[in-house]
Amino acid sequence: MEAPPPVGPELPEDQNRHRIALLVPLSGANGGVGQSIANAANLAVLDTGGKRIRVTFYDTATGAAAAANRAVAEGNKVILGPLLAENVRLVLPIAQKAHVPLISFSNDTSVAGNGAFIMGYTPAESIDRVVRFARSKGMTKFAGLAPVGTYGRRATNAMLRSVEGAGGQVVAMQMYDRSKGGLAGAIAKIGTASTYDAVLIADNARNASGAVTLLRKDAPDAKVLGTELWNTENGIGSLTSLQGAWFASVSDGLYRQLAAKYRARYGTGPYRISSMGYDAVLLVTRIAQDWRVGTDFPVARLLDQGGFTGIDGPFRFRSNGIVDRALEVQQVGPAGTSVVSPAPTRFDG
C-alpha cells in the first residue's frame, strides 16, 4: 500500500477526527517491516470505522526527524512509532516540544519514558515468564547462553534478575560470538561449570537449535528455554533438537485471524510484529471515544492499570513507558508449538 500524500495546510481542518501520525520506514532496508505495520494499522482503521481518528503515514527512512517535524506541523496529536530505537531518540525531542507522545514499536527499554511508550516485545518479559514457569515445574539450577551484543547483554541481565526473583540459581552463564567455534567454546565452558536443570538460549530458534545439538553431550536432560524471538520462526517444529523446549511469547490465536485478513487484502503475509500497528490503532481509537478533538492527547489514559486488549492479548504501560504484556508459554513439537501455560486474561495489580 502506498503512503497517502501528507495532509497539507490547504485542506480544511478535520473537526470530527483526531489526527494520528504513523512513523515507520516505508522504504529502504526496513521498508517491508514498516509497510506491514502500516498495512495492519490501516486494517484496524477499516475494522473500527475510522470515525474518530485519521491516520497519516510518514516514512522515517527518508529522515526520522524530518518526518516528525512534518507530523507535528500538520497537527497530529500522537505519534505511533517509530520502529527503531535510534529514530525514537531523534523524534522524541521534537514530539516533546509539541506535547505529542510517542507510542513506539521498539523493544529497546532504554528509549522509554519522558513521553515515549514502547510496545515492542521485550526479552526481559519473555525470559521472566518462562523462567518462572520452569521454577513452578521444580527446576532450580539454570544455565544461560547469549550472543555477544546488545540483545545478549539485556537477556543475560534479565535472566539473572528473573532466576533470583523466582528463587532459583544461575550456575553458569556464557556469551558467544555467532561462529561455530565461538558457540562450541561457550558450551564447553558451561559443560564444565556445573550441572543444571534448564538452559536458556537467548538467540533465534535456528541458532538455538545448533546450540542444543552441541550441549546435549554434557546435559542430555536439561530443559531448553527460549525467548520471544522464537515466535517469529517459521517451521520451528522441523528443528528436532528444540522439540520439548519452552518459550514465552504473545498469543498467536488472534494474530492468525489478522494474518488471514491481511493476506486477503494485500496478497501477501504480514510480518509478525505488524500486529502492533493494529493494536496501536485500537488503543488510540478507544481513547478517542472521550478525547475532545483539537486538544492534546490524554497521556494519563495510557497508564490505565486495567490495561488494554488487542491482537496480542492484554497489555498496559508502566509509568516508565515500558509495556507489560500477558504472555503464554509455548512448547515446541513436531507440528509446531502448543500452549502449556495460557496467558492471563487480565491484569490483577
C-alpha positions in Angstrom: 0.0 0.0 0.0 1.4 3.4 -1.0 1.7 6.0 1.7 -1.0 8.7 1.2 0.2 12.2 0.5 0.7 14.4 3.6 -2.1 16.5 4.8 -1.4 20.0 3.5 -2.4 23.3 5.1 -4.6 23.9 2.1 -7.0 21.3 3.4 -9.7 22.3 5.9 -9.1 21.2 9.5 -10.9 18.0 10.4 -13.4 18.9 13.1 -14.6 15.4 13.9 -11.5 13.2 13.8 -8.1 13.2 15.7 -5.0 13.3 13.6 -2.7 10.4 14.3 0.7 10.0 12.7 2.3 6.7 11.9 6.1 6.9 11.6 7.7 3.8 10.2 10.2 3.0 7.4 8.2 2.7 4.2 11.2 2.4 2.0 14.8 1.2 2.4 16.2 -1.8 4.3 13.3 -2.0 6.8 10.6 -0.9 4.3 8.9 -4.3 4.2 8.5 -4.4 8.0 7.3 -0.8 8.2 4.8 -1.3 5.4 3.5 -4.4 7.1 2.9 -2.4 10.3 1.2 0.4 8.2 -1.0 -2.1 6.4 -2.1 -3.6 9.7 -2.8 -0.2 11.1 -4.9 0.5 8.0 -6.9 -2.7 8.6 -7.6 -1.6 12.2 -8.9 1.8 10.9 -11.2 -0.1 8.5 -12.3 -2.6 11.1 -13.2 0.2 13.6 -14.8 2.5 11.1 -12.3 5.4 11.5 -15.0 7.8 12.7 -12.8 9.3 15.4 -9.3 9.1 14.0 -7.4 9.8 10.8 -4.1 8.1 10.4 -1.4 9.6 8.1 1.8 7.7 7.2 5.3 9.2 7.3 8.4 7.5 6.0 11.2 7.5 8.6 13.7 6.0 6.0 14.0 9.4 4.4 14.7 11.1 7.7 13.0 10.4 11.0 13.4 14.0 12.3 12.0 15.4 9.1 9.1 13.0 9.3 8.4 14.1 12.9 8.6 17.7 12.1 6.1 17.2 9.3 3.8 15.2 11.6 3.8 17.9 14.3 3.3 20.7 11.8 0.4 19.0 10.2 -1.5 18.8 13.5 -1.0 15.2 14.6 -1.6 14.8 18.4 0.0 11.4 18.9 2.7 9.5 17.0 2.6 5.8 16.5 6.2 4.7 16.0 9.0 5.0 15.2 10.1 1.4 14.8 13.8 1.8 15.5 15.3 2.9 18.8 17.7 5.3 17.1 14.8 7.0 15.5 12.9 7.3 18.8 15.9 9.3 20.0 15.7 11.6 17.0 11.9 12.0 17.1 11.3 12.4 20.9 12.7 15.9 21.4 10.6 17.2 18.5 7.5 15.5 19.9 8.1 16.6 23.5 8.3 20.2 22.4 4.9 19.9 20.8 3.4 17.9 23.7 2.9 14.9 21.4 3.5 11.4 22.9 5.1 8.6 21.1 3.8 5.0 21.1 6.8 3.3 19.6 7.1 -0.2 18.2 10.7 -0.5 19.5 11.6 -3.1 22.2 14.5 -1.1 23.4 13.7 -0.1 27.0 16.4 2.5 27.1 14.4 4.8 25.0 11.2 4.6 27.1 10.0 7.4 29.3 9.6 11.2 29.1 6.7 10.8 26.7 7.9 7.7 24.9 5.9 4.5 25.4 7.3 1.3 23.8 5.1 -1.5 22.6 7.8 -3.9 21.4 8.1 -7.4 22.7 10.9 -7.2 25.2 13.3 -10.1 26.1 13.0 -9.3 29.8 9.3 -10.1 29.9 9.6 -13.3 27.9 12.6 -14.5 30.0 10.9 -13.8 33.3 7.7 -15.6 32.2 9.5 -18.8 31.0 11.9 -18.8 34.0 9.1 -18.6 36.5 7.2 -21.3 34.6 10.3 -23.6 34.8 10.6 -22.9 38.5 7.0 -23.8 39.0 7.9 -27.2 37.5 10.6 -27.8 40.0 13.7 -26.5 38.1 16.2 -24.7 40.4 19.6 -24.6 38.6 19.8 -22.6 35.4 22.4 -22.0 32.8 22.4 -19.3 30.1 23.8 -18.8 26.6 23.5 -15.5 24.8 25.2 -13.9 21.7 27.6 -11.0 22.1 25.8 -7.7 21.6 23.0 -5.5 23.0 20.3 -8.2 22.9 22.5 -10.7 24.6 23.5 -8.4 27.4 19.9 -7.5 28.0 18.9 -11.1 28.0 21.6 -12.2 30.5 20.8 -9.3 32.8 17.1 -10.2 32.6 17.8 -13.9 33.3 19.9 -13.1 36.4 17.1 -11.0 37.8 14.4 -13.4 36.9 16.1 -16.5 38.3 17.0 -14.7 41.6 13.4 -13.4 41.8 12.0 -16.8 41.3 14.2 -18.4 44.0 16.5 -20.3 41.6 20.2 -20.2 41.0 22.2 -19.3 37.9 25.1 -21.8 37.9 26.6 -20.9 34.5 26.4 -18.1 32.0 28.3 -17.6 28.8 28.2 -15.2 25.9 29.4 -16.2 22.5 30.1 -14.8 19.0 28.0 -16.3 16.3 30.7 -18.5 14.9 30.8 -22.3 15.2 33.9 -22.1 17.3 32.6 -19.3 19.5 29.4 -21.2 20.3 31.2 -24.5 20.9 33.7 -22.8 23.2 30.9 -21.2 25.3 29.1 -24.5 25.6 32.3 -26.3 26.6 32.7 -23.8 29.5 29.1 -24.3 30.6 29.5 -28.1 30.5 32.4 -28.0 32.9 30.9 -25.4 35.2 28.1 -27.2 36.9 25.1 -29.4 36.3 21.8 -27.6 35.6 18.1 -28.3 35.2 17.4 -25.8 32.5 19.4 -23.8 30.0 18.1 -20.5 28.4 19.4 -19.8 24.9 18.8 -16.1 24.1 19.0 -16.4 20.3 16.8 -17.1 17.4 15.4 -20.6 17.1 17.8 -21.8 14.3 20.9 -20.7 16.2 19.4 -22.2 19.4 18.9 -25.5 17.6 22.5 -25.7 16.7 23.5 -24.9 20.3 21.2 -27.6 21.7 22.9 -30.2 19.5 26.2 -29.3 20.9 25.2 -29.1 24.6 23.3 -32.4 24.7 26.6 -34.3 25.2 27.1 -32.7 28.7 23.4 -32.0 29.5 21.2 -34.7 27.9 18.2 -34.0 30.2 18.3 -30.2 30.7 15.1 -28.4 29.7 15.8 -25.9 26.9 14.3 -22.4 27.3 14.0 -19.8 24.6 12.9 -16.2 24.2 10.3 -14.2 22.3 12.5 -14.4 19.2 11.3 -17.9 18.6 7.7 -16.8 17.9 8.8 -15.3 14.6 10.4 -18.6 13.4 8.6 -20.3 10.5 8.8 -24.1 10.6 10.1 -24.3 14.2 8.7 -27.8 14.5 11.2 -29.0 11.9 14.1 -28.1 14.3 14.1 -31.5 16.0 16.6 -30.6 18.7 14.2 -28.0 20.0 11.3 -30.3 20.5 10.1 -30.2 24.1 11.6 -26.7 24.6 9.6 -23.9 26.2 9.5 -20.2 25.3 7.1 -17.4 26.3 5.5 -15.0 23.8 2.3 -13.2 23.0 -0.5 -15.5 21.9 -0.9 -16.3 18.2 -4.6 -17.1 18.3 -6.0 -13.7 17.2 -2.9 -13.0 15.1 -3.7 -15.9 12.8 -7.0 -14.3 12.1 -5.3 -10.9 11.4 -2.8 -12.6 9.1 -5.6 -14.3 7.1 -7.4 -10.9 6.7 -4.1 -9.3 5.8 -3.4 -11.8 3.0 -6.9 -11.5 1.6 -6.5 -7.7 1.3 -2.8 -7.3 0.4 -2.0 -10.6 -1.3 1.0 -11.5 0.9 1.6 -12.4 4.5 2.5 -9.8 7.2 5.5 -9.6 9.4 4.7 -10.9 12.9 5.2 -7.5 14.5 2.5 -6.0 12.3 0.0 -6.7 15.0 1.5 -3.8 17.0 0.3 -1.5 14.3 -3.2 -2.9 14.5 -3.2 -2.7 18.3 -1.8 0.8 18.4 -4.7 2.0 16.3 -7.2 0.1 18.6 -5.6 1.8 21.6 -5.9 5.3 20.3 -9.4 4.6 18.9 -10.5 3.5 22.4 -9.1 6.6 24.0 -10.6 8.8 21.3 -14.1 8.0 22.4 -13.9 10.6 25.1 -10.9 12.7 23.9 -12.1 16.1 22.6 -10.9 16.9 19.1 -8.3 19.7 19.0 -6.9 19.1 22.5 -3.7 17.4 23.5 -3.7 13.6 23.7 -4.7 12.5 27.2 -1.4 10.7 28.1 -2.7 9.7 31.6 -5.1 7.3 29.8 -2.1 5.2 28.7 -1.4 4.4 32.3 -4.8 2.7 32.9 -3.7 -0.2 35.1 -6.6 -2.3 33.9 -4.8 -2.3 30.5 -6.0 -2.7 27.0 -6.7 -5.7 24.8 -5.6 -6.3 21.2 -4.5 -8.9 18.7 -1.5 -9.7 21.0 -3.7 -10.0 24.1 -3.8 -7.8 27.2 -1.1 -5.1 27.6 -0.6 -2.0 29.6 2.1 0.7 30.1 4.1 1.3 33.3 4.8 4.8 34.4 8.3 4.4 32.9 6.8 3.9 29.5 7.7 0.2 29.2 4.9 -2.2 28.2 3.6 -5.1 30.4 2.2 -7.9 28.3 0.3 -11.1 29.3 2.4 -13.9 27.8 1.8 -17.5 27.3 4.3 -20.3 27.5 4.6 -22.5 24.3 6.2 -25.8 23.8 7.9 -26.8 20.6 6.7 -30.0 19.0 6.8 -31.8 15.6 3.7 -29.9 14.4 4.9 -26.5 15.6 4.0 -25.2 19.0 1.4 -25.8 21.6 0.4 -23.8 24.7 1.5 -25.3 28.0 0.7 -22.3 30.2 -2.0 -19.9 28.9 -1.6 -16.1 29.1 -3.6 -14.4 31.9 -6.7 -12.8 30.6 -6.3 -9.6 32.6 -4.0 -7.7 34.9 -4.7 -8.1 38.7 -2.4 -5.5 40.2 
